Amino acid sequence: MSKVLVTGAGGFIGSHLCEKLVAQGRQVRALVRYNGRGSFGWLDSSPVRDQIEIIAGDIRDYDSVSRVVTGCDEIFHLAALIGIPYSYESPLAYVRTNVEGTYNVLESARRTGARRVLVTSTSEVYGTARYVPIDEAHPLQPQSPYSASKIGADQLALSYQMSFELPVVVARPFNTYGPRQSARAVIPALATQLLSKRPQIDVGSLDPVRDLTFVEDTATAMITIASTDAFLGRVINVGTGEAVSIAQIYEKLVAITGHEAELRQDPARIRPQASEVMRLISNNSVLRNATSWKNETNIDTGLEKTVAWLRENLDRYRADRYAV
């Protein structure tokens, strides 16, 4: 059986994706970021760690990427810098990781003759919606350096399909949540403060509206998209098509955790006004009409699973600190 490469495999979505691919009987090679501790991220504690070939490297290093791509027939490219606030601090880091890193994957895949490359995008590239639900034809609006870097990566990927006939597809998830998510994201940021029973809960803006997909459903969608020939050379949205505000998420988390406290708006958590994306709601009809995929986990069940996992892993988070 051909080997599948997952970049960013030690991360939130990447680790879940690796586990689903192993469950399907696939041979999985995982690229994780090299570090002096020898940590493989979330794969360290994965029940399928021993069934995955894990290689440490750096997505920004062409030699490193070229070596790990060699011998892989299918590539799921997830490695990226994803924190929006930090992209205001270091835009160049996002260009080097998200744009140049994607180039390294694409060029290596072209030279080795990979059969399929899935590049992971983000709904942030759409910016604040000009219309909802947002379909794949919606204009791209780079409202942060992060989203600009992802637009660049997406367009580079599509150019490799048109210029070199590299079999590329771009999966564009809307907001994903679930176990193992970074403290940078709003759900773990709020939930860990509530679980820690802090007397005041620090928040940013409660007004933005998001389309939230449970991480296992996102991983399944990515596998489905990569295996659908009709999607080659295209961008495919991944989302539920349902909207929920940050304020509503907070109310649900209060009900699940059983803790309520005074809300305190933290200026550090507020994005620049023109950069804040207010509405992201997907039109997922392309994916739903061409495949059998659907989101299996609704928001209430997904939040309960997420909070249960966070409760068991609360020591991994610093609820009193804002993660940029």
Secondary structure, DSSP 4 states (H G I P E B T S, - for coil): --EEEEETTTSHHHHHHHHHHHHTT-EEEEEEE--TT---GGGGG-TTGGGEEEEEE-TT-HHHHHHHHTTEEEEEE------HHHHHH-HHHHIIIIIIHHHHHHHHHHHHT-SEEEEE--GGGG-S-SSSSB-TTSPP---SHHHHHHHHHHHHHHHHHHHH---EEEEEE-EEESTT--TTSHHHHHHHHHHTT-SEEEES-S--EE-EEEHHHHHHHHHHHHT-GGGTT-EEEE--S--EEHHHHHHHHHHHHT---EEEE-GGGPPPTTT---B--B--HHHHHHSS----S-HHHHHHHHHHHHHHTGGGS-TTS---
